[in-house]
């Protein structure tokens, strides 16, 4: 880029003969007058920037980790060509660290009365809404000595959705679901309450499943088969309180809970069950109800996009009351929260009977894999102390889980990578056992 302003003046002075530097008015006028005229002409020939018309188009949503393209159309209504540098500013979390400058700056050359498009490629690093900031345009004259600059506000919002990395586990769980539903050659029958069909008895079948009336009408022994119930109601409850803000690996616990909830919702909707979502800490942060099977997953993803952990203690009584109002009839309530002893014993356990007496309850919690690594460490005094602390933490979680199981709660405690498939397996086990 050509030097502008004072830099251009100093460069011009540096190229003149030494004699002109003598402190005389004649020398000063000899230097300044031609340069001033050149600068004035350059400034006058630079295209005006305040009259430019800017509009946006492009992506309005993107999954975390993917890229979104937002196009900026610049219309030059003046009679002068536009030679400019453009900066399309977005929040810092819209790009990976170190790539903002290259992604947000564009060189423009627009003839009079024409328009050009520039595309800014975003790669967000956090969930939520990313709103475009100001667009700054600096227009240069043909000599590059002076420039005009203006800032424009061109609104645009890109919603960054949860990545749903656990969707890779969906095909295997759907295959197991088809087995439970008797749709494949492997007729693994559930013990649900919906009658499916009759078939011939084979050794190993439960004799309680024999249909004696059908057997009397045929020459072979007939047994009843069942299929898992459909149209069950599932309420997924996300605890967005203080404990969900704890980071496990590179992400908060809340993100791993969301991923597990999405896999469960995708599986349950394919199974013909209805899925609702409640996000709560001391008030309702998100509520999704009454969506069809085809709309439930997009609705959940959109509702989760803007959720952030709140640094306050979750109101267990308020959460329980809200869940009971949301699940009016018998349901499967999946509570994604912590297994830490204090919040469970002081908050959830006193109000848990209100949930378990009317509903089937599953509690899923994110375990820290670093604790398991610490528990195996040996060799130095520090590592032995680390192992002792990790063993104590594991014992407390196991004790808390046993307390919950004594109340009839199914507990799923797994690391972030394993939580989603483990929770879906627990759902399939409940379904095959006819407990939904």
PyMOL commands that set and color helices and strands:
alter all, ss='L'
color gray80, all
select helices_A, chain A and resi 5-14+18-21+25-45+92-94+100-104+165-180+207-209+212-217+242-245+253-270+293-305+316-326+341-356+369-375+381-406+416-432
alter helices_A, ss='H'
color red, helices_A
select strands_A, chain A and resi 53-58+61-63+68-75+82-88+105-110+115-122+128-131+134-140+147-153+157-161+194-200+222-227+233-239+247-248+251-252+274-280+284-288+332-336+360-367+410-415
alter strands_A, ss='S'
color yellow, strands_A
deselect
rebuild
show_as cartoon
